Amino acid sequence: MQATASPTSPRSGNHIQTGSYTLRKLLSDIPLSADGNDQDVRITCVEFWNENLYIGTSAAEILHFVLIPPEPNDPLGQPSFIIASRLQPAFTQQSTAGVQQILLLPNVNKACILCNNALTFYTLPELSPAFASQKPISCVWVGGVDQNGSPQNDSEQGAVIMMCLRSRIQLVRIAEEPRRIRNIEFGGCLSTSRRDDFACVADTHSYALLDVVHQQKIPLFPISSLDEDAASTVGGASQDISSQVDLATSIAASMPSAEQPEEGYILAVIKRKTEHGMVSGVEIQRWDLDPGEGIASKEWLNLSMLSSSLGEDVHHTRYSSQALGIRTVSTETEVNLSEISDILSLRRVHLRARRRGGSISVSASEKIDLDKKVEADKERDEVAFTSRLCKFKSHNVLWNNNEVWWVVRNPLIVQLDAKLKLAQSATPGSRQIEPNFEDVVYLLNSIRGLEPRNEAEFLGFTYIRQKASLLLFMDLILRTESGTFAYEINKRGTEEALIEGEIDPRVILALLPNLSGEVIQGEKGIWVQGGLKDVVEKFLAQQNPSKFPTDPAGPFGDNLLQLIKRYLLVWRRKKGFGSVADEEEEFRKYLSRIRDQPMVEEYGTWLANRNPKLGVQVFADENSRVKFKHEEAVSLLKEKAPAAVKEYLEYLVYGKKVSCEPCEATR
């Protein structure tokens, strides 16, 4: 039986993801019951390892799925899954708990499964029974694998786990046979986290730090104000929290890496009693912020894509009518976020424009005489190029009803584009483009000064600035159509956004019915990023050219005509007769933003050969992420761009006011 995998893009509808995390479907329509009666069966736990997906259910069964990779010629393809087996773990007493935990120990090829409070052992990946002589062990919780452990040591010496029994914790080494190491007196343990010889353990009321070797316990103060008596003894401000944290659900943490600093988050399932009854949501909280920093530290995961979502209204997207579960799984997996390709891939935009060499008017609804195969080939090339930017890692899963989802960090560009989609209409729920000027300007100001951290952001920031400037220009057009004179701040803000975004002026002119005929496009048409194409064609479709005012003395002249004249003059001064505005200057700026020193050296010297005055700035820029000592820069330029050495020294002395006696000696 084959299960349904994630689609290439989110489902249609108002699933606008502006938050720090987003969802991607891992598996849906899961057959939770062998007889097809899934009504009273729910998912209780999920694990993923080495292309094997294990799903535990309340019916005391484990479903084992095997991943089937997507087609190699589909850059945005998604994997599918096929069910391999349905296992019923052994247990001693029947209960409604079902499968409570799946603990994988890949380094020793074993799995520990806790079902109806009975612990049994299996081999990976097929989950065949291990340790035939071992009977099920009565247990409350299992885990505590050393997070600092070495895979090589585990393979040779076995993996040490912590079994939480009713009155104590038992350390057990899993190798060829399970061997008890020692008992630790700590009853009622519900969860542990261990590094080396120290473990943080928790029961229903408190936390403690254990030295598992010397068996010493250090009580820790409670961090939850749900226990009012305990919280009042800690001191400081006490606050009543009306939400209930589901302690039985794993909490997933996102830790920033040293290579690429990012925000740190904790995700937790929260249950609340509302007018819709008991509902569940996922709270996302920053753990690396101080309360006084003034940045919102909490948000809710948008659940509108779930089948059990309460609705697409902004107040309902945070809750599900059914219980949720979240977990960090064993294997980190690559997930495709295809919307990045959708908005950044170049696509041919259909404008009201004249073809070069003729005067035939081409409307948006007419078929354009263009080789469809060439256009399709170019679109495929664009998707292949941008698909590299769509790959993200995730090891957090969320389950709900009969479906499992990846929880993925939402790229900044997708967040910004989603906010622009919300700002496209000042009226909630409207499908017409009626931009909210204040919201668009606020977003533009929020990214001013931000440096791109990767290629997707480098391309994406340009796209966001261009789309924002388009929306502001459309706002002026709509004001003009209504016969309204725009405020000076609106006109000035739009002009500054257009200049900063450097959008193709042919696109701007094509939005004006009385000037669109002045736009001339070549045989291959005009290509813009997909997100721009969508908003341009949607705006053109809603326009009524016959009602557009053309009097230069009225709103048209005051709102638009003078602004367009100034923008065309600025564009002409910037662009000249080349094909890219400020291409060499933009190239120099890009070299100052990347951290790859060999690339900066190679292309910096290439630019110094091509344009010495500009190229030498790459090696003298104090704000560049790759910095060069003066002697190193002179030596490199002498080797690869000798004609630029003199320019470099003069730039240091006269431009940077730097004494260059050592450099002169190098000459």
Buried (B, 14 or more C-beta within 10 A) or exposed (E): EEBEBBEBBBEEEBBBBBBBBBBBBBBBEBBBBEEEEBEEBBBBBBBBBEBBBBBBBBBBBBBBBBBEEBEEEEBBBBBBBEBBEBBEBBBEEEBEBBBBBBBBBBBBBBBBBBBBBBBBBBBBBEBEEBBEEEEBBBBBBBBBBBEEBEEEEBBEBBBBBBBBBEEBBBBBBBBEEBEEBEBBEBEBBEBBBBEEEBBBBBBEEBBBEBBBEEEEEEEEEBEBBBEEEBBEEEEEEEEEEEEBBBBBBBBBEBEEEEEEEBBBBBBBBBBBEEEEEEBBBBBBBBEBBEEEEEEEBEBBBBBBBBEBBBEBEEEBBBBBBBBBBBBBBBBEBEBBBBBBBBBBBBBBBBBBBBBEEEEEEBEBEEEBEEEEEEBEEBBEEBBBBBBEBBBBEBBBBBBBBBBBBBBBBBBBBBBBBBBBBBBBBBEEEEEEBBBBBEBBBEBBEEBEEEEBBBEBBBBBBBBBBBBBBBBBBBBBBBBBBEEEEBEEEBBEBBBBBBBBBBBBBBBBBBBBBBBBBEBBBEEEBBBBBBBBBBBBBBBBEEBEEEEBBEEEEBBBBBBBBEBBEEBEEBBEEBBEEEEEBBEBEEBBBBBBBBEEEEEBBEBBBBBBBEBBEBBBBBBBBEEBBBBBEBEEBBBBBBEBBEEBBEBBBBBBBEEEEEEBEEBEEBE
